[in-house]
Amino acid sequence: MTPEETDGGPARVDVWFRPTLDISAARLDAARSLLSAEEQTRARRFRFAEDARDYVLAHALVRESLSASPAGRSVEPPAWAFGVAPGGKPFAEPGGTPSFNLSHTRGLVACAVSEGAPVGVDVERADRLVDARAVAARYFSRAERAWLDRLDASAFATGFLTLWTLKEAFVKAVGAGLSFPLPEAAFALDGPSTIVFHGPPAASGPSWHFALFQPTSDTRLAVAVQAGEPPRITVRSWVDREEGPASLAPLRTSAGVRVGLSEASGA
């Protein structure tokens, strides 16, 4: 995978998130109106209303995020079309538009848009019911499992959530899904605010950069970017955009990653 060429300077990554639990019927209808006929049909097939709601809001957010990006401002949200690359990663059309990635969990959706590099985003809930130790045994490296085993019960849950969210963001940026050898993509979190990545040969090329955020009290959001130099990552609430949303401060980043808007970058 080769990152897109940039005009110089760090890659810019804009991440927009949107809580969905308290969405009004009017706002949900407005979001649904942005979707294609195929997407609207798919939304009606969900068995549970909550799943249909999150699907509609996630796919509307992709369209809105792309149209809010500098390269996509000439395209209205309903006009975007989408395809899927051989590895399963979606892309936007018309060609030459920014790369993007979408994630959603119950009650929260997020979209990352990059003007200069492959990007992946993942959101996870802290109360997601999984057998954490079984997942770790299958998908975590020996060093990651050893680090988790040194933690108490509360810290273990947070540590597992952090590692899993980072791994998901990485494989989504690669475009390989869980077929990627995840134990070979290992993270070290020994410092209080750092992320150190030990990537496998399959992830060779320009460096990988990461940032971890907490958009709501019970969720985590991770961003993975492949770029020649540390990118600038901005994470903001789509709901608050009209009031000039403040960018979230990260919980952790890999070395050199810049967070928040620069004076020259605008909203």
N, C-alpha and C positions, 0 to 999 in steps of 0.2 A: 504494500500500500504506500503510495507516494503522496505526501501532503501537497495541497495546492500552492502555487507560487504566490508570494505576497509582494507588496511594493516596498518591503523593508520594514523593520521594526517587529515587535511581537505580534503574534496572531491575536485577533480580537474574538472573544467568545462571549456571547450574550445568552444568559439563561433566564427564562421567565417561568415562574411557577404560579399555580392558581389553586387555592383550596376549593373543594367542591361540595362540602357537606351542607353548607347553608345557602346554596345557590337558589335564587328565586326562579319561579316558572318562566317569567318574562326573559330573564337573562339566559336561561337554558334554551328557550325557543330562539333567541337571537343567535346563540352559538350554533344551534342546529341548522339555521338558515345559511350558514357559511359552508356547510358540508356538501359534497357531491351527492348525486342521487344514490350512487352505490354505497357511500358511507351512511347515508340516512337509512337505507334498507338494512344494512348490517346492524345499525344501532337498534332497530326495531326487533331484531332477532334475539337480543339478550333476554334471558329468563328473568333476571332481577333488575328492578328499576335503577338500583345504585350502580350496577355495572354499565347499563346503557347511559346513565348520566355521565359517568367518568369517561366513557368512550367518546361521547359527543364533545365534552369540554376539552379532552386531550387533543382531538383532531382539529377542533376549532382553534386551539391555542397554537398548533403548528402553523396553520395558515396565517394567523395574526402575527406570530413571531417572525415568520419569513417576510411578511409585508412591512414589518417595522424595521427590518434590517436595512442598512444603507444600500445594498445591492438589490433589494427586493421591493423598494418603495414604489416602483412604477407598476407593481402587480397587485390588484385587489385580492383580498383573502379568498373569495370563492373561485378565483381563476387558476389557482395552483393545481397542477396535476402531479401524480406521484407514481413512481415505479419502484421495483425492488431489484437490487443488485444480486448477482449469483450467490453471494454469501448470505443473503437475506436482509441486508441493510437497505432501508428505503432511501430514495433520493427524490428531489423535487425537479420539476420541469416548469418553465423552459430551462434549457441547458445554460450553464454558466452561473447558475444561482448558488447561494450559499449552501454548504452542507449543514445538515441538521440531525438531531436525534431526539426521540420522544420517550418519555417514561411516565407511568402512572401507577399509583397504589391507591388503596381505598381512601378516598377523601382528599387526594392531592394529585395534580398533574404537573408536568414540567416539560419544557422544550429548550434545547440548546441549539444555537445557531452560530456557525463559525464562518468567517470570511476568509480564513487562511489556513485551516488545518482540519484533518479528520477529528471528529468529536463524538464522545459518548456521554450520556447522562443516565443516572439511575436514581430513583426515589424508593425508599423502603420505610415501612412502619415499624416502630419499636415493638408493637404488640403482635406482629405477624407470627402465627402459630407454625413453627417448624421445629423439627428435631435438630437443634443446632449442632450437637456433637456428631450426629450422623452426617450432616451436611459438611461439617469441617473435615471429617475423616475422608470424605470422597473428593472434596474440591480444594482443600487448603494444603499448603506445603507443611513439611515436618516442622520447620521453624515457626510458622504461624500457629500450628497446633500447640507447640511447646509454649509459646507466648501466652496463648489463651489459658493453658493449664495453670499458669502461675497466678491467674487473676481470681479474685473472689467471685461469688455468684453474680452480684450486681455488675461488677466490672466486666465479667465474662459476657453478659448479655450485650453490653454496649460495645465491647471489643469485637464480638462476632458481627453485630450489625454494621460496624464501621468497615470491617474487612469485606463482608459480603457486598455492601453497596459499592465499594471501590472496585471489586472484581467485576461486578455486573457492568459498571460504567466502562471498564476497560474492554471487555469482550464486545460490548455494543459499539465502541469506537472501531474495533478491529473488524466488526461485521461478521463474526464467526459464531456467536451464540455459545451455548454450553458445550458445543463440540470442541471448543478450544481446550487445550490441556491446562486447566485452571491451576492445578498444584504447581505448575511451572511459572505461573505469574504471581509472584509473592510480594507481599508488602510487609515492611517493618515499621512499627508504630511506637518505638521505645521512647522517643522524645515526646514532650507534652503537646507539641503543635506541629510535628513534622510528619511527612509521608516519604518513605524511601521505597523505591520500586526495584525489584530484581526480575527483569523480564526474560522470557525464554528466547531461543534463537528465532522462533516463528514471529516474534515481535521486533525483529531487527529493523534498523533504519533510524530516522531521526528520533530524538529523545521523547520519552513519555513524561507528561506532567499531570498532576492531580490536585484537586481541591475538594474539601469536604465541608458541607454546610448543614445547618439545622433550620429549615424553613418554618417548621412549626414545632411545638414542644415534643411531639411524639413521632417525628419523622427525621430522616437523614437524606441528604442529596449529595451525590458525588459526581464530579466532572472529570473526564479523562480526555487529554488532548495530545496529539502527536505533532510535534513542531521542533524546528531546529533550535529555537530558544524559548525560554519560559513565556507562556502567553499571558495576556490580561483577561481575567475572567470576572464577569459581573453577573450577580444573581439578584433578581428583583421580582417583586410581586406584580403580576399583570393587573390585578384588581386595583392596585394603588397607583398605576402609572400616570393617571391624570393629575395626581398631586405631586408628581416628581418623586417617584419611589426611591427611597434610600437603598443602596446595595447592601446585601448581607455581609457581615464579617465572617470569615471562615473559621471553622473549628480546627482544621489542619490544612496544610498545603505542602507540596513538594518544593524543593529549594528554588527560589527565584521567581515563583509564580506571583504575578501582580493581581491584586483583587480590587475591584471597584472601578468606577469611571475615572478616566483622566479628564483634565480640563478641556482637551481638544476633541474628545471622542463623542460628546453629546449624549443624549438619552437613547 
